[in-house]
Amino acid sequence: MYSENPLRRRALIAVGWIFLGLLGLLDVFADGVPNGRWASLLPMVSGPLACMALLSPARRPSVQVRAVLVAGGSLVLTAVIAMWAGPDGVGTVGVLESVALLVLLSRAVWAVPGPRTAVAVSAALAAAVIVVPLRWLPTDIRDDGDASLDGALLMTLAAGLALAWGRRTRLLEEQRARDIAAVRQRQRLELAHDLHDFVAHHVTGIIVQANAALTLQHTAPEQVGPLLENITRSGSEALDSMRRLVRVLREDDHDSIRPGQVWSELARLVSAFSADEADVQLHLAAAAREVRLAPEVETSVHRVVQEALTNVRRHAFGAAVAVRVDVDGPRLRVEVHNTAPAARHAVPVGGRGGFGLVGLRERVEAVEGTLTAVPTDGGGWRVTADFPVLAAVAGSPA
């Protein structure tokens, strides 16, 4: 549900740079001090250039353009060394260049958009990797050896592993995209399922007020105007709810809260969570009780607290939890904060790679709210959501 630790990411990047630097030194000293021939110096230039194309943070040129340029340059370099360097000027194969080609190959498999383009780019990179050992071909011809053939077979195996890893990553990314889409669709369907209850709530109020207006039109006509204004407002609120929730379909029946019962349901939810001997407190400001919320906002408030408490139970069991609900200007603010878990977990609080936050944000944004989830300095997490407020009840200071 939350991103990985940035310190770990920086450490992995540092290790990668050190590894590539060691490979570069291996190119320099593999055959002793370079003999000064142009063929022995070329791989020492091609390796860093390939790494620059691999590690460049810029989005342009794109991955496929960089991959094609590196593959083409490597193929040309192999042909030049194999055909014109001669047996005495072969130099090194280019370990750094080969590793960069393999990593680019794996990245191209999963990052290049379009199956045909990905296949073409991957084929060019695979060919460049496999033929790198042919730079030994002049020496093999002179000494009747087969080092270039053995090297080509080894690089074929390495290219196959890179292709398999890239394909695996691409499949995982595609599955993740499908899972995110499914979560978002499920949230939309849950919102649509509430549409009937929301509209029924508004329409019932409209009918009651319309009947009252009919009754009072002769006996107390001065009260008909305010009733008609209330009918207009209720109709507008119903239309707003329908605009947010229409275009989606209903799903299987599920438990939902009734309009106007969100605060009692939050208290029940926190009480049920406390039954597991968890330290949880609910702070509900008086101003929050006095504001009016659209029914779909009430269910979203309930869902935010429910999802946050569920994540605490799963990933930070034993942590102290505080649920705060207050009014911040024209918005209702809901905050769920938990301390660090009693025992350390191998993954960040809230899990890694889940889709709970994706679906929750989809639901909150559908009712014109915002949602954030960030780690705290003490090792806990804070989930904050704010929602639009319709109006305060009569006599409220909110």
C-alpha positions as CSV (number, residue, x, y, z in Angstrom):
1,M,0.0,0.0,0.0
2,Y,2.9,2.3,0.6
3,S,6.2,3.0,-1.2
4,E,9.5,1.3,-0.4
5,N,12.0,2.9,1.9
6,P,14.0,5.5,0.0
7,L,17.1,4.7,1.9
8,R,17.1,1.2,0.6
9,R,16.6,2.5,-2.9
10,R,19.6,4.8,-2.6
11,A,21.7,1.9,-1.2
12,L,20.8,-0.3,-4.1
13,I,21.7,2.5,-6.6
14,A,25.1,3.0,-4.8
15,V,25.8,-0.8,-5.0
16,G,25.0,-0.7,-8.7
17,W,27.4,2.1,-9.4
18,I,30.2,0.3,-7.5
19,F,29.5,-2.9,-9.4
20,L,29.7,-1.1,-12.8
21,G,32.9,0.7,-11.7
22,L,34.5,-2.6,-10.9
23,L,33.5,-4.0,-14.3
24,G,35.0,-0.9,-16.0
25,L,38.3,-1.6,-14.2
26,L,38.1,-5.2,-15.3
27,D,38.0,-4.0,-18.9
28,V,41.1,-1.9,-18.4
29,F,43.2,-4.6,-16.7
30,A,41.8,-7.8,-18.1
31,D,44.8,-8.2,-20.5
32,G,47.2,-6.2,-18.4
33,V,48.0,-2.6,-19.2
34,P,46.4,-1.6,-22.6
35,N,48.9,-2.0,-25.4
36,G,47.9,1.3,-27.0
37,R,46.4,-0.3,-30.1
38,W,43.0,1.2,-31.1
39,A,41.2,-2.1,-30.8
40,S,42.2,-2.5,-27.2
41,L,41.0,1.0,-26.4
42,L,37.6,0.9,-28.1
43,P,35.8,-1.4,-25.5
44,M,37.0,1.0,-22.7
45,V,35.1,3.7,-24.5
46,S,32.0,1.7,-25.5
47,G,31.4,0.4,-22.0
48,P,31.0,3.8,-20.3
49,L,28.9,5.1,-23.3
50,A,26.6,2.1,-22.9
51,C,26.3,2.8,-19.2
52,M,25.4,6.4,-19.9
53,A,22.6,5.2,-22.2
54,L,21.4,2.8,-19.5
55,L,21.5,5.1,-16.5
56,S,20.5,8.4,-18.1
57,P,17.7,9.8,-16.0
58,A,16.2,11.8,-18.9
59,R,13.1,10.5,-20.6
60,R,14.3,11.5,-24.0
61,P,15.5,9.9,-26.0
62,S,13.2,7.0,-25.1
63,V,14.3,3.6,-23.9
64,Q,13.8,2.1,-27.4
65,V,15.9,4.8,-29.1
66,R,18.7,4.4,-26.6
67,A,18.5,0.7,-26.9
68,V,18.7,0.8,-30.7
69,L,21.6,3.2,-30.6
70,V,23.6,1.1,-28.2
71,A,22.8,-2.2,-30.0
72,G,23.8,-0.7,-33.4
73,G,27.0,0.8,-32.0
74,S,28.0,-2.5,-30.4
75,L,27.3,-4.4,-33.6
76,V,29.4,-2.0,-35.6
77,L,32.2,-2.2,-33.0
78,T,32.2,-6.0,-33.1
79,A,32.4,-6.0,-36.9
80,V,35.2,-3.5,-36.9
81,I,37.3,-5.4,-34.3
82,A,36.6,-8.9,-35.8
83,M,37.3,-7.9,-39.4
84,W,40.1,-5.3,-39.2
85,A,41.8,-5.4,-35.8
86,G,43.9,-8.5,-36.6
87,P,45.0,-11.3,-34.2
88,D,47.4,-9.0,-32.4
89,G,45.1,-6.1,-31.6
90,V,42.0,-7.8,-30.3
91,G,41.9,-6.2,-26.8
92,T,39.1,-7.1,-24.3
93,V,35.6,-8.2,-25.2
94,G,34.1,-5.4,-23.1
95,V,32.6,-6.8,-19.9
96,L,31.0,-3.5,-18.9
97,E,29.5,-3.1,-22.4
98,S,28.1,-6.6,-22.3
99,V,26.5,-6.2,-18.9
100,A,25.0,-2.8,-20.0
101,L,23.6,-4.6,-23.1
102,L,22.1,-7.3,-21.0
103,V,20.4,-4.9,-18.6
104,L,19.1,-2.8,-21.5
105,L,17.8,-6.0,-23.1
106,S,15.9,-6.9,-19.9
107,R,14.6,-3.3,-19.6
108,A,13.5,-3.2,-23.2
109,V,11.4,-6.3,-22.9
110,W,9.2,-4.8,-20.2
111,A,9.5,-1.1,-20.8
112,V,9.2,-0.6,-24.5
113,P,5.6,0.0,-25.4
114,G,4.0,-2.1,-28.1
115,P,4.7,-5.8,-28.5
116,R,6.1,-5.5,-32.0
117,T,8.5,-2.7,-31.1
118,A,9.6,-4.5,-28.0
119,V,10.3,-7.6,-30.0
120,A,12.3,-5.7,-32.6
121,V,14.4,-3.8,-30.0
122,S,15.0,-6.9,-27.9
123,A,16.1,-8.8,-31.0
124,A,18.6,-6.1,-31.9
125,L,20.0,-6.1,-28.3
126,A,20.1,-9.9,-28.1
127,A,22.0,-10.1,-31.4
128,A,24.5,-7.4,-30.2
129,V,25.1,-9.3,-26.9
130,I,25.5,-12.7,-28.6
131,V,28.1,-11.6,-31.1
132,V,30.3,-9.6,-28.7
133,P,32.6,-12.7,-28.3
134,L,33.3,-12.7,-32.0
135,R,35.8,-10.0,-31.3
136,W,38.1,-12.9,-30.4
137,L,37.6,-14.4,-33.9
138,P,40.9,-13.2,-35.4
139,T,42.8,-14.8,-32.5
140,D,40.8,-18.1,-32.8
141,I,41.6,-18.2,-36.5
142,R,45.3,-17.8,-35.8
143,D,45.5,-20.2,-32.8
144,D,42.8,-22.6,-34.1
145,G,40.7,-22.0,-30.9
146,D,37.1,-21.8,-30.2
147,A,36.9,-19.1,-27.5
148,S,34.6,-16.9,-29.6
149,L,32.2,-19.8,-30.1
150,D,32.2,-20.7,-26.4
151,G,31.7,-17.1,-25.5
152,A,28.8,-16.7,-28.0
153,L,27.1,-19.7,-26.4
154,L,27.6,-18.3,-22.9
155,M,26.2,-14.9,-24.0
156,T,23.2,-16.6,-25.6
157,L,22.4,-18.1,-22.2
158,A,22.8,-14.8,-20.6
159,A,20.6,-13.1,-23.2
160,G,18.0,-15.8,-22.6
161,L,18.0,-15.1,-18.8
162,A,17.7,-11.4,-19.4
163,L,14.8,-11.9,-21.8
164,A,13.1,-14.2,-19.2
165,W,13.6,-11.6,-16.4
166,G,12.3,-8.8,-18.5
167,R,9.3,-10.8,-19.6
168,R,8.5,-11.7,-16.0
169,T,8.7,-8.0,-15.0
170,R,6.4,-7.0,-17.9
171,L,3.9,-9.7,-16.9
172,L,4.0,-8.5,-13.3
173,E,3.5,-4.8,-14.4
174,E,0.6,-5.8,-16.6
175,Q,-1.0,-7.8,-13.8
176,R,-0.5,-4.9,-11.4
177,A,-2.2,-2.6,-13.9
178,R,-5.1,-5.0,-14.1
179,D,-5.4,-5.3,-10.4
180,I,-5.4,-1.5,-10.0
181,A,-8.1,-1.2,-12.6
182,A,-10.1,-4.0,-10.9
183,V,-9.8,-2.2,-7.5
184,R,-10.9,1.1,-9.0
185,Q,-13.9,-0.6,-10.8
186,R,-14.9,-2.3,-7.5
187,Q,-14.9,1.0,-5.7
188,R,-17.0,2.5,-8.4
189,L,-19.4,-0.4,-8.2
190,E,-19.7,0.0,-4.5
191,L,-20.5,3.7,-4.8
192,A,-23.1,2.8,-7.5
193,H,-24.6,0.3,-5.1
194,D,-25.2,3.1,-2.6
195,L,-27.0,5.2,-5.3
196,H,-30.4,3.6,-4.6
197,D,-30.2,4.4,-0.8
198,F,-28.9,7.9,-1.4
199,V,-31.6,8.8,-3.9
200,A,-34.3,7.2,-1.8
201,H,-33.2,9.3,1.1
202,H,-33.4,12.5,-0.8
203,V,-36.7,11.7,-2.6
204,T,-38.4,10.7,0.6
205,G,-37.5,14.1,2.1
206,I,-38.8,15.8,-1.0
207,I,-42.1,14.0,-0.9
208,V,-42.6,14.7,2.8
209,Q,-42.0,18.4,2.3
210,A,-44.2,18.5,-0.8
211,N,-47.1,17.0,1.1
212,A,-46.5,19.5,3.9
213,A,-46.6,22.3,1.4
214,L,-49.9,21.0,0.0
215,T,-51.4,20.9,3.5
216,L,-50.2,24.4,4.5
217,Q,-50.9,26.2,1.3
218,H,-54.4,27.3,2.5
219,T,-53.9,27.4,6.3
220,A,-50.3,28.8,6.5
221,P,-49.2,30.1,3.1
222,E,-46.3,32.0,4.5
223,Q,-44.6,28.6,5.3
224,V,-44.9,27.3,1.8
225,G,-42.0,29.3,0.5
226,P,-39.3,27.8,2.9
227,L,-40.6,24.4,2.2
228,L,-40.3,24.9,-1.6
229,E,-36.7,26.1,-1.0
230,N,-35.9,23.0,1.0
231,I,-37.4,20.9,-1.8
232,T,-35.2,22.7,-4.3
233,R,-32.1,22.1,-2.2
234,S,-32.9,18.4,-1.6
235,G,-33.4,18.0,-5.4
236,S,-30.1,19.6,-6.1
237,E,-28.3,17.4,-3.6
238,A,-29.9,14.3,-5.1
239,L,-28.8,15.3,-8.5
240,D,-25.2,15.9,-7.2
241,S,-25.2,12.4,-5.8
242,M,-26.4,10.9,-9.0
243,R,-23.8,12.8,-11.1
244,R,-21.0,11.4,-8.9
245,L,-22.3,7.8,-8.8
246,V,-24.0,7.2,-12.1
247,R,-22.3,5.5,-15.1
248,V,-21.4,2.5,-12.9
249,L,-23.2,-0.7,-12.1
250,R,-24.4,-2.3,-9.0
251,E,-22.4,-5.1,-7.3
252,D,-23.5,-7.8,-4.8
253,D,-25.2,-6.6,-1.6
254,H,-22.8,-5.3,1.1
255,D,-23.2,-3.7,4.5
256,S,-23.5,0.1,4.3
257,I,-24.4,2.8,6.7
258,R,-27.7,4.7,6.6
259,P,-27.6,8.5,6.0
260,G,-27.2,10.4,9.3
261,Q,-25.7,7.5,11.2
262,V,-22.0,7.9,10.3
263,W,-20.9,9.1,13.8
264,S,-22.6,6.2,15.6
265,E,-21.1,3.8,13.1
266,L,-17.6,5.2,13.6
267,A,-18.0,4.7,17.4
268,R,-19.2,1.1,16.8
269,L,-16.2,0.5,14.4
270,V,-13.7,1.9,16.9
271,S,-15.3,-0.1,19.7
272,A,-15.1,-3.3,17.7
273,F,-11.4,-2.6,17.0
274,S,-10.8,-2.0,20.7
275,A,-12.2,-5.4,21.5
276,D,-9.0,-6.9,20.2
277,E,-7.2,-5.3,23.1
278,A,-5.9,-2.5,20.7
279,D,-5.3,1.0,22.1
280,V,-7.5,3.1,19.9
281,Q,-9.2,6.4,20.7
282,L,-11.9,8.3,18.8
283,H,-11.9,12.1,19.0
284,L,-15.1,13.5,17.4
285,A,-15.3,17.3,17.5
286,A,-18.6,18.9,18.3
287,A,-18.3,21.0,15.1
288,A,-18.1,17.8,13.1
289,R,-21.3,16.5,14.6
290,E,-23.2,19.7,13.6
291,V,-22.3,19.8,9.9
292,R,-24.3,18.2,7.2
293,L,-22.7,15.7,4.8
294,A,-23.9,14.2,1.6
295,P,-24.9,10.5,2.1
296,E,-22.1,9.3,-0.2
297,V,-19.6,11.4,1.8
298,E,-20.7,9.7,5.0
299,T,-20.1,6.3,3.6
300,S,-16.7,7.4,2.3
301,V,-15.7,8.7,5.8
302,H,-16.7,5.4,7.3
303,R,-14.7,3.5,4.6
304,V,-11.5,5.6,5.2
305,V,-11.5,4.8,8.9
306,Q,-12.4,1.2,8.3
307,E,-9.6,0.7,5.8
308,A,-7.0,2.5,8.0
309,L,-7.9,0.4,11.1
310,T,-7.8,-2.8,9.0
311,N,-4.3,-1.9,7.8
312,V,-3.2,-1.2,11.4
313,R,-4.5,-4.6,12.5
314,R,-2.7,-6.4,9.6
315,H,0.7,-4.5,9.6
316,A,1.1,-2.7,12.9
317,F,-0.6,-4.9,15.5
318,G,-0.1,-3.5,19.0
319,A,0.3,0.1,17.9
320,A,-1.7,2.9,19.5
321,V,-4.2,4.4,17.2
322,A,-6.0,7.8,17.3
323,V,-9.0,8.6,15.1
324,R,-9.8,12.3,14.9
325,V,-12.7,14.0,13.0
326,D,-13.0,17.8,12.9
327,V,-14.1,20.6,10.7
328,D,-11.4,22.6,8.9
329,G,-13.1,25.6,7.3
330,P,-15.5,24.3,4.6
331,R,-14.1,20.8,4.8
332,L,-14.5,17.8,7.1
333,R,-11.1,16.4,8.1
334,V,-10.6,12.8,9.1
335,E,-7.3,11.6,10.4
336,V,-6.1,8.1,11.5
337,H,-2.7,8.0,13.1
338,N,-0.9,5.0,14.5
339,T,2.4,4.7,16.3
340,A,5.1,2.3,15.4
341,P,4.2,-1.4,15.7
342,A,5.1,-3.3,18.9
343,A,7.3,-5.6,16.8
344,R,9.3,-4.8,13.7
345,H,8.0,-6.1,10.4
346,A,9.9,-7.0,7.3
347,V,7.8,-4.7,5.2
348,P,6.6,-1.1,5.8
349,V,3.5,-0.5,7.8
350,G,0.6,-0.9,5.6
351,G,2.3,-3.5,3.4
352,R,4.0,-3.1,0.1
353,G,2.6,-3.3,-3.4
354,G,-1.1,-3.6,-2.2
355,F,-4.0,-1.8,-3.8
356,G,-6.0,-0.7,-0.7
357,L,-4.9,2.9,-1.0
358,V,-5.6,3.0,-4.7
359,G,-9.2,2.0,-4.3
360,L,-9.7,4.2,-1.2
361,R,-8.3,7.2,-3.1
362,E,-10.6,6.4,-6.0
363,R,-13.6,6.4,-3.7
364,V,-12.6,9.6,-1.9
365,E,-11.9,11.5,-5.0
366,A,-15.3,10.4,-6.5
367,V,-17.0,12.4,-3.8
368,E,-14.7,15.5,-4.3
369,G,-12.4,14.7,-1.4
370,T,-8.7,14.2,-1.1
371,L,-6.6,11.5,0.6
372,T,-3.0,11.3,1.8
373,A,-1.0,8.6,3.6
374,V,2.5,9.3,4.8
375,P,4.9,7.8,7.4
376,T,5.6,9.7,10.6
377,D,9.0,10.4,12.2
378,G,8.3,7.8,14.9
379,G,7.8,4.9,12.6
380,G,4.0,5.0,12.3
381,W,1.6,6.2,9.6
382,R,-0.9,8.9,9.2
383,V,-3.9,8.7,6.9
384,T,-5.7,12.0,6.3
385,A,-8.8,12.6,4.3
386,D,-10.9,15.7,3.8
387,F,-14.4,15.9,2.4
388,P,-16.8,18.7,1.3
389,V,-19.4,19.9,3.8
390,L,-22.9,20.7,2.6
391,A,-24.0,23.0,5.4
392,A,-24.4,23.2,9.1
393,V,-27.7,22.5,10.8
394,A,-29.8,25.3,12.0
395,G,-28.2,27.1,14.9
396,S,-24.8,25.6,14.4
397,P,-21.7,27.7,14.6
398,A,-20.0,25.6,12.0
